[in-house]
Amino acid sequence: MKILHLDSSPFTTGSVTRELSAMIVAELCARHPGAVVTYRDLGVTPPPHLSAAAMSLLHNAQDEVITPQLQTELDGIYQSIEELTACDVLVIGAPMYNHSIPSNLKAWLDQVCQKGLTFRYTPQGVIGLIPGKTAFVASSRGGVYTTEEGKLHDFQEPYLASILELMGVVNCHIIRAEGVSRQTIGREKGLAQGRETLLQILNA
Ligand SMILES: Cc1cc2nc3c(=O)[nH]c(=O)nc-3n(C[C@H](O)[C@H](O)[C@H](O)COP(=O)(O)O)c2cc1C
């Protein structure tokens, strides 16, 4: 089993999503002893935002001059896509930021969601080109968004599920810690909640 493990919290200490995503990966590795893990720390080393030149080239523009800087950006994009394509299981540490996801993680998604490479349009609709994978999203937020009112403001989990589905990753599990903050209030309860969900899924 090949696992791609991403973290996107900029905080390297006290991060709930880092703890949750590490818990998921540790549990998967314990159950699949031969598992190989590729780790990307998007929180510490965010991918660059896509440049106009890179986007043009990816959309088959013929007239772009490939500068060394553009080549470096393209290499990064293709590496991200390769890592995603190669994995069987994707584990994403994803804090809620302003009802959505941190821009570090969005920059990675912009790299990997590429028409013709990870999805394509057909007359019948969009087809994901990287099916057969399982995703675990280690999700945390300071508030509670699982109430009827809360769901109206949650653009984090539905967004991630939707964009993964676009690429064909339909088997997406949310491992959630709600009501957690950096002040540690609710932290232990939230992490225990996440662990319980994870074990329910893996033991099913
Ligand atoms: C910039 C920023 C924006 C945040 N926005 C929200 C939000 O919209 N709703 C919420 O419930 N919590 C929000 N939070 C709280 C985080 O989701 C929460 O602390 C989460 O556990 C952070 O993940 P981490 O501990 O892995 O860094 C925000 C925190 C930060 C730093």
PDBQT file of the ligand as one rigid body, heavy atoms in Angstrom, charges set to zero:
ROOT
HETATM    1  C1  LIG A 301      -6.601  31.770   9.978  1.00  0.00    +0.000 C 
HETATM    2  C2  LIG A 301      -7.549  30.890  10.752  1.00  0.00    +0.000 A 
HETATM    3  C3  LIG A 301      -8.871  30.809  10.351  1.00  0.00    +0.000 A 
HETATM    4  C4  LIG A 301      -9.762  29.996  11.062  1.00  0.00    +0.000 A 
HETATM    5  N1  LIG A 301     -11.050  29.938  10.639  1.00  0.00    +0.000 NA
HETATM    6  C5  LIG A 301     -11.923  29.156  11.324  1.00  0.00    +0.000 A 
HETATM    7  C6  LIG A 301     -13.306  29.096  10.934  1.00  0.00    +0.000 A 
HETATM    8  O1  LIG A 301     -13.740  29.690   9.960  1.00  0.00    +0.000 OA
HETATM    9  N2  LIG A 301     -14.132  28.337  11.689  1.00  0.00    +0.000 N 
HETATM   10  C7  LIG A 301     -13.708  27.615  12.781  1.00  0.00    +0.000 A 
HETATM   11  O2  LIG A 301     -14.496  26.936  13.406  1.00  0.00    +0.000 OA
HETATM   12  N3  LIG A 301     -12.396  27.635  13.141  1.00  0.00    +0.000 NA
HETATM   13  C8  LIG A 301     -11.517  28.378  12.451  1.00  0.00    +0.000 A 
HETATM   14  N4  LIG A 301     -10.210  28.423  12.835  1.00  0.00    +0.000 N 
HETATM   15  C9  LIG A 301      -9.754  27.514  13.912  1.00  0.00    +0.000 C 
HETATM   16  C10 LIG A 301      -9.079  26.282  13.312  1.00  0.00    +0.000 C 
HETATM   17  O3  LIG A 301      -9.901  25.623  12.376  1.00  0.00    +0.000 OA
HETATM   18  C11 LIG A 301      -8.715  25.267  14.406  1.00  0.00    +0.000 C 
HETATM   19  O4  LIG A 301      -7.916  25.896  15.387  1.00  0.00    +0.000 OA
HETATM   20  C12 LIG A 301      -7.995  24.066  13.812  1.00  0.00    +0.000 C 
HETATM   21  O5  LIG A 301      -7.825  23.117  14.812  1.00  0.00    +0.000 OA
HETATM   22  C13 LIG A 301      -6.643  24.462  13.235  1.00  0.00    +0.000 C 
HETATM   23  O6  LIG A 301      -5.954  23.312  12.804  1.00  0.00    +0.000 OA
HETATM   24  P1  LIG A 301      -4.475  23.028  13.319  1.00  0.00    +0.000 P 
HETATM   25  O7  LIG A 301      -4.577  22.910  14.828  1.00  0.00    +0.000 OA
HETATM   26  O8  LIG A 301      -4.082  21.748  12.696  1.00  0.00    +0.000 OA
HETATM   27  O9  LIG A 301      -3.600  24.170  12.909  1.00  0.00    +0.000 OA
HETATM   28  C14 LIG A 301      -9.310  29.231  12.160  1.00  0.00    +0.000 A 
HETATM   29  C15 LIG A 301      -7.964  29.322  12.556  1.00  0.00    +0.000 A 
HETATM   30  C16 LIG A 301      -7.095  30.138  11.854  1.00  0.00    +0.000 A 
HETATM   31  C17 LIG A 301      -5.654  30.218  12.293  1.00  0.00    +0.000 C 
ENDROOT
TORSDOF 0
